[in-house]
Amino acid sequence: MFGNFLFQRIDNSQIIVFRIFFGLLMAVECWGSIGTGWVKETFVEPEFSFTFIGFEWTHFLLGNTMYYLYGFLGLMGILIMLGAFYRMATVLFALGWSLVYFMQKEHYNNHYYLVMLIAWFMVFIPANRFKAVDVWIWPQIRSNYTFLWTRLIFILQLLIVYTFAAIAKLYPGWMNGDFLMVRYQSVSHWAHKNIAWDPLTEFLRSRDFAQIFSWLGFGFDLLIVPLLLWKRTRVIAFFAAFFFHIFNSVTLHIGIFPYFALALAVFCFPEETIRRIFFPRKTSFMAGSTEFQPRHRNQNVFTFVFFVYIAWQIYLPLRHWHIPGDVLWTEEGHRLSWRMMLRTKSATTHFFMVDKETGERSKVNLRDYMTNLQRNRVTTRPDMIWQFAQYLKKDQLEKGKDVSVYVQSRLSINQGPYHEYIDSETDLANTKWKYFGHQDWILPEPDDYMRIEPKRN
């Protein structure tokens, strides 16, 4: 029954429009990363990168090779946009983007993760059957229909992203405006410098302003997908989404995601509406008696994989509940969970090496090993702290020394009080990483780790 539902035939205008938007945005993202110096900062200048644990083998790609890789990915984006050699282009882009995604965490961003998922969707979605170079080369593939699952998978993914983003905001530091007060400091500084109207400046730096947008952000994430899907609220919801994403793009500087999210909104409109807006001359597909005709013989297998994928996407944001400690403090279960733009963290973190043979203890100068960005990130991320301890051990072994590595760290969240973060008695260089559990050397969060005194406006 579910297989028949998923393979119901619908007009394919949505996936065609999204293919064009997706390819264009990916080209802009990849080539823009080169032009803005992002690739240089992240992959060319560092001696090593903080990869996802298990992907340290990718270090051999660091350096000028990454310019060529990002240039190639941008080219694949253009081919996807044009629908040219589509299957090859989508596979190569998905593989390449997945590689660069797992190669670094310094710039970790849920948006990059979403792009990776969507890139793999595009591999299996026949979005080159209309308005594509492939149709010009192979006219027999031209079609005006697709299957319901090619639309439904985007809607469900969007619903998962926004719903769990809303749930993650249900903590005091977001709802009382602590986080946005920190993030919007630059907005108030800009207003003070360029508008110079004190009432506006004071309001922008106030808790009232931060709380208003905190609650609006929570409500937006919770309701935007249902409102886009409901006919009576769809148009208003789209303009609200447009304002919300453009505002975030200007104030929070979060790359292509606002435009990527707006492109995904095409799946929330009826197929016929998208056809009339973008392809008014395209023949409309009207479902007939073959509406539930299977696409291929593996329909049952595909249906099983479809539901396993959705179940996995629901599990990942919930997995932190079976890991001891608050995820905001430990970071365990944070990644791949749509916990977006939730908190700021600062820390004073020092690494010490002890020569096992002589007992000599020395403080590590992070400037000898890392870029400015890496030094900023490693101080607050437990997995990066552990990875750097492993790097130090390997580096010293190559120099003929066997060392222990200890860390002293104090952490603050949302400009709250500083508290001890890492067990300073644990030798992290000789500690195994627990992939599916809690790292015992992360100290428990104090009861007041996010409590701050009310700020006068």
matplotlib code that plots the C-alpha trace (Angstrom):
import matplotlib.pyplot as plt

x = [0.0, 2.7, 4.7, 1.7, 1.3, 5.0, 4.9, 1.8, 2.5, 2.6, 3.8, 7.6, 7.8, 8.9, 12.0, 13.0, 12.8, 14.7, 17.4, 18.0, 18.1, 20.2, 22.8, 23.1, 23.4, 26.1, 28.1, 27.9, 28.8, 31.8, 33.3, 32.4, 34.3, 37.4, 36.8, 36.2, 39.2, 37.2, 38.9, 42.3, 41.5, 40.0, 42.0, 45.1, 46.7, 46.3, 48.9, 46.0, 42.2, 39.8, 38.0, 35.1, 36.7, 37.8, 38.4, 42.0, 43.2, 41.9, 44.7, 46.7, 44.3, 45.0, 46.7, 46.2, 44.5, 41.4, 41.1, 40.8, 38.3, 36.0, 36.4, 35.4, 32.4, 31.3, 31.4, 29.3, 26.8, 26.6, 26.1, 23.3, 21.6, 21.7, 20.7, 23.8, 25.2, 23.0, 23.6, 27.3, 27.3, 25.0, 27.0, 30.3, 29.0, 27.4, 30.7, 32.8, 30.6, 30.4, 34.2, 34.8, 32.0, 33.7, 37.1, 36.6, 34.6, 36.1, 33.3, 30.8, 27.3, 24.1, 23.4, 26.4, 24.9, 21.5, 23.2, 24.9, 21.6, 19.9, 22.8, 22.3, 18.5, 19.3, 21.3, 18.2, 15.6, 15.0, 15.2, 16.7, 13.6, 12.5, 14.3, 17.7, 20.6, 20.2, 16.7, 18.3, 20.9, 18.5, 15.0, 13.5, 14.0, 11.7, 8.8, 6.3, 5.8, 7.6, 6.6, 5.2, 8.2, 10.4, 8.4, 7.5, 11.1, 11.9, 8.8, 9.6, 13.2, 12.2, 9.7, 12.4, 14.9, 12.5, 10.7, 13.9, 15.4, 12.4, 12.6, 16.3, 15.4, 13.3, 16.0, 16.3, 19.3, 17.3, 13.8, 15.0, 17.1, 20.6, 21.9, 20.5, 21.6, 25.1, 24.5, 22.8, 25.5, 26.9, 23.5, 23.3, 26.8, 25.9, 22.8, 24.7, 27.4, 25.1, 21.8, 22.9, 19.4, 19.8, 16.3, 16.8, 20.3, 19.1, 16.2, 18.5, 20.8, 18.0, 16.7, 13.2, 14.4, 16.4, 13.4, 11.0, 13.2, 13.9, 10.2, 9.6, 12.5, 11.0, 7.5, 8.8, 10.7, 7.8, 5.0, 6.5, 6.3, 2.7, 1.7, 3.4, 1.6, -1.9, -3.6, -5.1, -1.8, 0.7, 1.2, 1.5, 3.8, 6.1, 6.5, 7.1, 9.8, 11.3, 11.5, 12.9, 15.6, 16.7, 16.9, 19.0, 21.2, 21.9, 22.3, 23.7, 25.8, 24.9, 25.9, 23.6, 21.2, 18.5, 18.3, 18.6, 15.7, 13.6, 14.4, 13.2, 9.8, 8.8, 7.9, 5.3, 3.3, 1.0, 2.7, 0.3, 1.0, 4.8, 4.1, 2.0, 4.6, 7.8, 6.7, 3.4, 3.9, 4.6, 2.0, 0.2, 0.3, -3.1, -3.1, -5.2, -6.1, -2.4, -1.9, -0.5, 1.5, 4.9, 8.1, 10.2, 10.4, 12.2, 9.4, 9.1, 12.8, 12.7, 9.7, 11.6, 14.7, 12.6, 11.0, 14.3, 15.9, 13.1, 13.3, 17.1, 16.6, 14.2, 16.5, 19.7, 18.3, 17.0, 20.1, 21.6, 18.8, 20.6, 24.0, 24.6, 24.9, 23.4, 24.1, 24.6, 27.5, 29.0, 28.4, 27.7, 24.8, 25.0, 26.1, 23.6, 20.8, 19.6, 20.7, 21.3, 22.5, 21.6, 24.5, 27.8, 30.7, 34.0, 36.7, 40.2, 41.9, 45.5, 47.3, 50.3, 52.7, 54.5, 57.5, 57.0, 60.7, 62.0, 58.8, 59.3, 56.1, 55.7, 52.8, 51.8, 51.7, 48.7, 50.1, 52.8, 50.2, 46.9, 45.4, 43.4, 40.1, 41.3, 42.6, 39.2, 37.3, 39.5, 39.1, 35.3, 34.8, 35.6, 36.1, 38.5, 40.4, 40.8, 41.8, 44.5, 45.8, 46.1, 47.8, 50.4, 51.1, 51.7, 53.8, 56.0, 56.4, 57.8, 60.4, 61.3, 59.3, 56.4, 54.2, 51.1, 48.7, 46.6, 44.1, 43.0, 39.8, 37.1, 33.9, 31.3, 28.0, 26.1, 28.5, 27.5, 29.9, 33.1, 33.3, 35.8, 35.2, 37.8, 39.3, 42.8, 44.0, 43.1, 45.8, 43.9, 46.7, 46.3, 42.5, 40.2, 37.3, 33.9, 31.9, 28.5, 28.7, 29.8, 33.4, 34.1, 36.8, 34.1, 33.1, 29.4, 27.7, 27.1, 23.5, 24.1, 26.3, 23.8, 22.5, 23.5, 22.5, 19.7, 21.1, 19.7, 18.5]
y = [0.0, 2.5, 1.6, 2.4, 5.7, 6.7, 5.8, 7.9, 9.9, 13.7, 16.6, 16.9, 20.7, 21.0, 18.8, 20.5, 24.0, 22.8, 21.2, 24.6, 26.4, 23.7, 23.6, 27.4, 27.7, 25.0, 26.7, 30.0, 28.3, 26.4, 29.1, 31.7, 29.7, 30.1, 33.8, 34.8, 32.9, 30.3, 27.4, 29.0, 29.5, 26.1, 23.7, 25.4, 27.3, 24.7, 21.9, 19.6, 19.9, 18.7, 16.1, 14.0, 11.3, 8.5, 10.7, 11.8, 9.9, 12.9, 15.1, 14.3, 16.5, 19.6, 22.4, 23.8, 20.5, 21.9, 24.8, 22.4, 20.2, 23.2, 24.5, 21.0, 20.9, 24.3, 23.0, 20.0, 22.5, 24.2, 20.8, 19.9, 23.3, 22.7, 19.0, 18.1, 14.6, 14.8, 11.3, 11.6, 15.2, 14.5, 11.4, 13.3, 16.3, 14.2, 12.3, 15.4, 17.4, 14.5, 14.3, 18.0, 17.9, 15.2, 16.8, 19.7, 20.7, 24.1, 25.6, 23.0, 24.0, 22.1, 23.7, 21.9, 18.7, 19.5, 20.2, 16.8, 15.0, 16.9, 16.2, 12.5, 12.9, 14.4, 11.4, 9.2, 11.8, 12.0, 15.8, 15.8, 14.8, 18.3, 21.6, 19.8, 19.4, 15.6, 15.8, 17.6, 14.8, 11.9, 13.0, 9.7, 10.5, 13.5, 13.2, 15.5, 13.4, 12.0, 10.1, 11.3, 10.2, 12.7, 15.5, 13.9, 13.2, 16.9, 17.9, 15.3, 16.4, 20.0, 19.1, 17.2, 20.0, 22.8, 20.8, 19.7, 23.1, 24.4, 21.7, 22.5, 26.1, 25.1, 26.0, 29.1, 30.6, 30.9, 31.7, 34.5, 36.0, 35.4, 34.0, 36.5, 39.4, 38.2, 37.6, 40.9, 43.1, 43.7, 44.9, 47.5, 48.6, 49.0, 51.0, 53.2, 54.0, 54.4, 55.6, 57.2, 57.3, 56.4, 55.0, 52.5, 51.6, 51.0, 48.8, 46.7, 45.9, 45.3, 42.0, 42.8, 42.9, 39.7, 37.9, 39.1, 37.5, 34.4, 33.6, 34.5, 32.2, 29.4, 29.9, 30.2, 26.9, 25.1, 26.3, 27.3, 24.0, 23.2, 26.8, 26.5, 23.2, 24.6, 26.3, 29.2, 30.3, 29.3, 32.7, 34.6, 31.9, 32.1, 35.9, 35.5, 32.9, 35.3, 38.1, 35.7, 34.2, 37.5, 39.1, 36.2, 36.4, 40.0, 39.9, 36.4, 35.9, 32.2, 31.7, 30.3, 28.5, 31.3, 31.0, 27.2, 27.1, 29.3, 27.1, 24.1, 25.8, 25.0, 21.5, 23.0, 24.4, 22.3, 20.9, 22.6, 26.0, 25.6, 24.5, 27.5, 30.0, 28.6, 26.5, 27.9, 26.2, 22.8, 20.1, 19.5, 16.0, 14.7, 11.5, 8.8, 5.2, 4.3, 6.7, 3.9, 2.0, 0.9, 2.6, -0.5, -4.1, -3.0, -0.9, -2.8, -2.5, 1.2, 1.7, -0.1, 2.1, 5.2, 4.6, 3.5, 6.7, 8.8, 6.9, 7.4, 11.2, 11.3, 9.3, 11.3, 14.5, 12.5, 10.4, 12.8, 11.8, 8.4, 10.1, 11.4, 15.1, 18.2, 18.3, 22.1, 21.4, 18.2, 18.6, 14.9, 14.4, 17.9, 17.3, 16.0, 17.1, 20.4, 22.2, 25.5, 28.8, 28.0, 29.3, 31.0, 29.3, 30.8, 29.1, 29.3, 26.0, 25.1, 21.9, 20.5, 17.7, 15.5, 13.5, 10.0, 9.4, 12.5, 13.7, 17.2, 19.2, 21.9, 24.1, 23.8, 27.0, 26.6, 29.2, 26.7, 24.2, 26.0, 28.8, 31.5, 29.8, 26.4, 27.9, 29.5, 26.3, 23.8, 25.5, 24.8, 21.5, 18.3, 16.1, 18.6, 18.8, 15.0, 15.0, 17.6, 15.6, 12.6, 14.9, 16.0, 12.4, 11.4, 14.5, 13.9, 10.2, 11.2, 13.3, 10.4, 11.4, 9.6, 12.1, 12.4, 15.3, 17.0, 19.8, 22.6, 24.2, 26.5, 27.0, 29.7, 29.5, 32.6, 34.8, 33.0, 32.1, 30.1, 26.5, 23.7, 21.7, 19.0, 16.6, 17.9, 14.5, 12.5, 11.8, 12.5, 11.3, 7.8, 7.8, 6.0, 7.8, 6.4, 6.6, 5.8, 7.0, 9.7, 10.8, 10.5, 13.2, 15.8, 17.1, 17.3, 20.5, 22.7, 23.6, 27.3, 27.0, 29.2, 31.4, 35.1, 38.2, 40.1, 42.9, 46.4, 47.9]
z = [0.0, 1.0, -2.2, -4.3, -2.5, -2.9, -6.6, -7.5, -10.6, -10.3, -12.5, -12.4, -12.6, -8.9, -9.3, -12.5, -10.9, -7.8, -10.0, -11.6, -8.2, -6.6, -9.3, -9.4, -5.6, -5.5, -8.1, -6.2, -2.9, -4.3, -6.4, -3.8, -1.2, -3.3, -4.1, -0.5, 0.9, 2.7, 1.0, 1.7, 5.4, 5.9, 3.7, 2.3, 5.1, 8.0, 8.5, 9.4, 9.8, 12.4, 10.4, 11.6, 13.7, 11.3, 8.3, 9.3, 6.1, 4.1, 5.2, 2.1, 0.1, 2.1, 0.2, -3.3, -4.3, -2.6, -5.0, -7.8, -5.9, -5.1, -8.7, -10.0, -7.6, -8.9, -12.4, -11.4, -10.0, -13.4, -15.1, -12.7, -13.3, -17.0, -16.7, -18.6, -18.0, -15.0, -13.4, -13.6, -12.3, -9.3, -8.3, -8.5, -6.7, -3.9, -3.4, -3.6, -1.2, 1.2, 1.2, 2.0, 4.6, 6.6, 6.1, 8.5, 11.6, 12.2, 10.1, 11.1, 10.0, 9.8, 6.5, 4.9, 6.3, 4.7, 1.4, 1.5, 2.1, -0.7, -3.0, -2.5, -3.1, -6.4, -7.4, -7.4, -8.5, -12.3, -12.5, -16.0, -18.0, -18.9, -19.7, -19.7, -22.0, -21.5, -23.2, -26.2, -26.4, -25.7, -26.6, -25.5, -21.8, -22.0, -19.5, -17.8, -14.7, -11.7, -8.6, -5.4, -3.3, -5.2, -3.7, -0.4, 0.6, 0.5, 2.5, 5.2, 5.3, 5.7, 8.4, 10.3, 10.0, 11.2, 13.8, 15.6, 15.2, 17.1, 19.8, 20.3, 21.1, 24.1, 26.7, 28.9, 27.1, 23.9, 25.1, 27.4, 24.7, 26.1, 22.8, 20.5, 22.7, 22.0, 18.3, 17.6, 19.3, 15.8, 14.6, 17.4, 16.6, 13.0, 13.8, 16.3, 13.6, 10.6, 11.9, 15.1, 16.7, 20.3, 20.9, 18.1, 19.2, 22.8, 21.6, 19.3, 22.2, 24.7, 26.0, 24.8, 21.2, 21.6, 23.2, 20.5, 17.8, 20.0, 20.2, 16.5, 15.6, 17.7, 16.2, 12.7, 12.9, 14.5, 12.1, 8.8, 7.0, 8.0, 7.1, 3.7, 3.1, 4.0, 1.1, 3.2, 4.7, 2.0, 0.4, 3.7, 5.0, 2.0, 2.3, 6.0, 5.2, 2.6, 5.1, 7.9, 5.7, 4.1, 7.6, 8.9, 5.8, 6.5, 10.3, 10.9, 7.8, 7.3, 3.7, 1.1, 3.5, 3.4, -0.3, -0.3, 2.1, -0.1, -3.1, -1.1, -0.6, -4.1, -2.8, -0.5, -3.4, -5.6, -8.6, -11.0, -9.4, -10.0, -13.6, -14.3, -12.8, -14.3, -17.3, -18.6, -22.0, -20.5, -21.0, -17.7, -16.4, -15.4, -13.4, -14.9, -14.2, -14.1, -11.2, -8.9, -11.5, -10.0, -11.3, -11.2, -9.8, -6.7, -5.4, -2.1, -1.4, -2.2, 0.1, 3.0, 2.4, 2.3, 5.7, 7.3, 6.1, 7.6, 10.9, 11.0, 10.5, 13.4, 15.6, 15.1, 16.8, 19.7, 20.3, 22.9, 25.3, 25.9, 26.4, 30.0, 30.3, 28.7, 25.0, 25.2, 27.6, 26.3, 22.6, 22.4, 20.0, 18.8, 15.2, 12.6, 14.8, 13.4, 16.6, 14.6, 16.0, 19.6, 21.8, 21.9, 23.8, 25.0, 27.0, 28.3, 27.3, 27.8, 26.6, 28.5, 27.3, 29.8, 28.5, 29.8, 30.0, 31.7, 33.3, 31.8, 31.6, 29.0, 27.9, 24.3, 22.2, 20.0, 17.5, 16.6, 15.3, 14.3, 12.4, 14.3, 13.5, 14.7, 17.9, 18.5, 17.8, 19.6, 23.0, 23.2, 21.3, 23.3, 20.2, 18.8, 22.1, 22.0, 18.4, 19.0, 21.9, 19.5, 16.9, 19.5, 20.5, 16.9, 16.2, 19.2, 18.4, 15.0, 16.9, 19.2, 22.2, 23.9, 25.7, 27.8, 27.0, 29.7, 29.3, 31.6, 30.4, 31.7, 29.6, 29.4, 27.5, 26.3, 28.3, 31.5, 34.3, 33.6, 34.9, 34.8, 31.6, 31.1, 33.7, 34.0, 35.4, 32.2, 29.7, 26.5, 24.3, 25.6, 25.9, 23.5, 21.9, 22.7, 19.5, 21.0, 24.5, 26.9, 27.3, 31.0, 30.9, 30.1, 33.6, 34.5, 33.8, 36.9, 37.8, 37.1, 34.0, 32.0, 34.8, 34.3, 36.1, 34.3, 32.2, 32.5, 29.2]

ax = plt.figure().add_subplot(projection="3d")
ax.plot(x, y, z, "-o")
ax.set_aspect("equal")
plt.show()
